Amino acid sequence: MRSSPSQTSKQSKNLIVNVKLAVTSFSGGKQTSGGGGDPEGTPSKMNPADKAELVKKLTPLQYHVTQEAGTERPFTGKYNKCYDRGTYVCVVCSQELFSSDTKYDSGCGWPAFNDVLDKGKVTLHADASLAGRVRTEVRCSKCGAHMGHVFEDGPPPTRKRYCINSASIEFLEAGTERRDPPSS
């Protein structure tokens, strides 16, 4: 049985409202745009000199992932199967984001964490870049770099799966001092 055009339109509007509500509640009430939008603090807001510096500092893949919201191919990232003890930091600004204590093998092909070090370390954005699908994008709260996406299918207690590109993070082994952030 087919839906009438008005029913389909109403269903679409209800889906959009429900997704917006889910993202708002998931992000602690802070609804933001993403996946094509330019929320404050994202890489698209950088001045050209900063962009040129990042092109020099980052590998082409790191730049594509963090500055253009790209995605590395699954099962190719250097941290996908890394289970050493330590901290994962943003490759752009060195902000500490994830602990090895919350990393697990989700089988998705990217590093997966069930929590962040601190909720204020990342921002969440609705990402409608895939046709017919809205995901929740994860960005570094300090520099706006794209990290990956978060899904609600992770293990207890959080039920979250922060699916993060290896190209967007750097691993610091336990006992290692943080590296200096890039100079501006």
Stockholm file with secondary structure:
# STOCKHOLM 1.0

chainA/1-184         MRSSPSQTSKQSKNLIVNVKLAVTSFSGGKQTSGGGGDPEGTPSKMNPADKAELVKKLTPLQYHVTQEAGTERPFTGKYNKCYDRGTYVCVVCSQELFSSDTKYDSGCGWPAFNDVLDKGKVTLHADASLAGRVRTEVRCSKCGAHMGHVFEDGPPPTRKRYCINSASIEFLEAGTERRDPPSS
#=GR chainA/1-184 SS CCCCHHHHHHHHHHHHHHHHHHHHHHTTTCCCCCSSCCCTTSGGGSCHHHHHHHHHHSCHHHHHHHHHCCCCCTTCSTTTTCCCSEEEEETTTCCEEEEGGGEECCSSSSCEESCCSCGGGEEEEEEEEETTEEEEEEEETTTCCEEEEEESCCCTTTCCEEEECGGGEEEEETTCCCCCCCCC
#=GC SS_cons         CCCCHHHHHHHHHHHHHHHHHHHHHHTTTCCCCCSSCCCTTSGGGSCHHHHHHHHHHSCHHHHHHHHHCCCCCTTCSTTTTCCCSEEEEETTTCCEEEEGGGEECCSSSSCEESCCSCGGGEEEEEEEEETTEEEEEEEETTTCCEEEEEESCCCTTTCCEEEECGGGEEEEETTCCCCCCCCC
//
